[in-house]
Amino acid sequence: MTLTTSVLFPTSKGLSTRPFELPHTARTEAVVKLSKLNIDHDINLEIDEEDIKQITFKKDTTYQEIKDYTLKKHRLKVSTLYIAQIKRKIGIVERKNYNLSKKEKQKIPVCPPEKEAAIRDAFEWFGMF
C-alpha cells in the first residue's frame, strides 16, 4: 500500500480529503491508523527525531521487491530461482525447500554473473547483508 497525497477526514457532511505532504525518500515507510479517540484505551506517544535514529527496524524483503528493483535499476528480469541461489550462496537460508524435484538427474539453470550482480545490489539496497 502506498500513502497518497491526501487523507480522508470526517466532517459534518461525511468524509472529505485534505492534502498533506510527506518527505519523499526511497526508504520511508509509515503505518497510519485513523480512529476515534477513546481516552480509556489509547496511549499518546511522542517520538522525536533523535529517538527514531536509535530505533532499528527489520523487514523481510520479498522476492517481488527484489525482482522489481532489479528490473527498474538494472533492466534485468530475475527469477525466484536465481534469487534463492544467490541467497544460499551468501549464506541467507530462510527455510527448507519443499518443492524439490523427484527427478534424479535434473538440469537446474545457474544464475548468470550479470544477474547475480544485480541481485546482490538489490540485497545491499534492502539491507539484507
Secondary structure as UniProt FT lines:
FT   STRAND          6..11
FT   TURN            12..13
FT   STRAND          14..19
FT   TURN            26..27
FT   TURN            39..41
FT   HELIX           49..54
FT   HELIX           63..74
FT   HELIX           80..90
FT   HELIX           113..125
FT   TURN            126..127
//
